[in-house]
Amino acid sequence: MLSFIDAIENITPEIYRNLKQAVELGKWDDGRRLTPEQKELCLQAMIAWEAKNLPEEERTGYMGTQKCASKSKTAPNLLFTNPSETRH
C-alpha cells in the first residue's frame, strides 16, 4: 500500500485537475457524490501537490498580502468624544 506521500509523488497535473474539479463540484466525473472523507483527502492531496508544484500565489487559499482594514482607516472614536462635538 502506498503511503500518502508516495501517492502525492505520483499525482500528475491531470489527476490534480480532476481532484480539484471533484472538490469544486462535490462529485466525481461519473456523477457520484464525494463523501466527506473523500473531500477531505482530495483537499489534502491538492494542497500537498500545490505546495510542491505551484508558486505560492497560485495555491488553494492564497489571499495575497492583507492589511487590517481597521488600521488602515482612521475612524473617529465616538465613544470618547466631547458631547458638544456630537450632533443629537
C-alpha positions in Angstrom: 0.0 0.0 0.0 1.3 3.4 -0.9 1.8 6.0 1.8 0.2 9.4 1.4 3.5 11.0 0.5 4.1 8.3 -2.2 0.6 8.9 -3.6 1.3 12.7 -3.8 4.5 12.0 -5.6 2.5 10.1 -8.3 -0.1 12.8 -8.9 0.1 14.2 -12.4 -1.3 17.6 -13.4 -4.3 15.8 -15.0 -5.0 13.9 -11.8 -4.6 17.2 -9.8 -7.2 18.9 -12.1 -9.6 16.0 -11.6 -9.3 16.2 -7.8 -9.8 19.9 -7.9 -12.9 19.6 -10.1 -14.3 16.9 -7.9 -13.9 19.1 -4.8 -15.3 22.1 -6.5 -18.4 20.2 -7.8 -18.7 17.8 -4.9 -18.9 14.9 -7.2 -16.7 12.7 -9.4 -16.7 12.7 -13.2 -19.2 9.9 -13.2 -21.7 11.8 -11.1 -21.1 10.0 -7.8 -21.0 12.4 -4.8 -17.9 12.8 -2.8 -18.2 11.5 0.8 -16.9 13.9 3.5 -13.8 11.7 3.9 -13.1 11.7 0.1 -13.4 15.5 0.1 -11.0 15.9 3.0 -8.5 13.5 1.4 -8.8 15.3 -2.0 -8.2 18.7 -0.4 -5.2 17.3 1.5 -3.8 15.9 -1.7 -4.4 19.1 -3.6 -2.7 21.2 -1.0 0.3 18.9 -0.8 0.7 18.8 -4.5 0.3 22.5 -4.9 3.0 23.1 -2.2 5.4 21.1 -4.3 4.4 22.2 -7.8 2.9 25.7 -7.8 4.1 29.1 -6.8 2.5 30.4 -3.6 0.2 32.9 -5.3 -1.4 30.1 -7.3 -2.1 27.7 -4.4 -5.5 27.0 -2.8 -6.3 29.5 -0.1 -3.8 32.1 -1.1 -5.0 35.6 -0.2 -2.1 37.8 -1.0 -0.8 40.4 1.3 -3.5 41.5 3.6 -3.8 44.6 5.8 -6.1 45.1 8.6 -8.9 47.3 7.4 -9.5 48.8 10.8 -5.9 50.0 11.0 -5.9 51.5 7.5 -8.8 53.8 8.2 -8.8 56.5 10.8 -12.3 56.4 12.2 -13.3 58.9 14.9 -13.7 57.4 18.3 -17.3 58.3 19.1 -17.3 56.7 22.4 -15.0 59.2 24.0 -15.8 62.4 22.1 -16.9 65.5 23.8 -20.7 65.7 23.9 -20.5 69.2 22.4 -18.8 67.8 19.4 -21.6 65.3 18.5 -24.9 66.1 16.9 -28.1 64.9 18.6 
